[in-house]
Amino acid sequence: MPAATVDVVALRRGPRPQSPGRAAPAARDAVVWLSLFVVATAWELVELAGRPRRAHPTVSSIADGLLAHHPLKALAFLVWLALGWAQARR
């Protein structure tokens, strides 16, 4: 739900005009992000299939161990909110 709220706010504001000296994002930026996504997804799937889980942890199983403590969970949530707010302000 917070991501949808950020999306609505960003869409209502519209794109910011770019300064004359700044180039538009290139297609290579998309390739870099897509490559990172593919690598992370592949790693998650390979580790998910591996057994035992302690020897081959997935990102979610690592996060489960860290977020089991309420102060860390609250801190992670606040960081997540701050990152979303920073993204919405851009």
N, C-alpha and C positions, 0 to 999 in steps of 0.2 A: 504494500500500500504506500509506503513512503516513496518508493521509486516512481510510482504512478503520479504522486503529488509533484515530485520534482519535474517529471516530464510535462505535466500540465503547465506548471509555472514557466518552464523553459519555452514551451510552444507559444504561450500567450505573449511572452516578451518578444519573441521573434529573434532572428539572427542579429548579432551586433555588426555594425559596419566595420570593415577591416581598414586599418590604416594603409595609406598608399605604399609604404615601404615594405609591407608584410605580404608575403605570397600565400596563396590558398594552400590548404593541406594537399599534399601530393598523393598519388595512388600508392606510392611505396610505403606511406604511413599505414595504409589499410593492409598492405601485405605483411608488414611487421606485426601488427596486432592480430591478424588472422593466423600467422605462424605461431605466435605465442599461445593463442587459444588452442590451436591444433596440438601443439606439444603438451600443454597442460592437460588437455582432454585425453590424449593418448596415454600419458603417464598415469592419470587417474584410472583409466580402464585396465591398463596392464597390472597395476598394483591391486586393483579390486579383484582381479582373477587369481592373483597370487595368494598362496596360503603358507604359513599362518599369517594372520593380520599383523602381529607384532613385528615380524620380520619384513613385511612388505606393507607399511601403512599407507593409506590413502590420505589425501588432504583432509577429508571430512573426519577420518578417525583421529588424526592429529588434533584437529580443532575440537573434537569432542572431549579429548583429554584436557585441553587447556580451558575450555569453556565450562567445565564441570564446577568450577569455583565461581560463586556469584560475583565477587568483586571483579574478576577478570572478564566475566560475561558482561557486566555493566560497562566496564572500560571499553571493551570491543564494540559494544553498541554505541557508545558516545563517539568513538573514533569513526564508526560507520556513518553516523549522523553528520559529523563534521565534514567528512569527505563528500557526502551527498550535498551538503549545503555549499561547499566550495565549488562543486560541479555545477550546481544550479546558478551560482553567481557568475560563472563564466559565461 
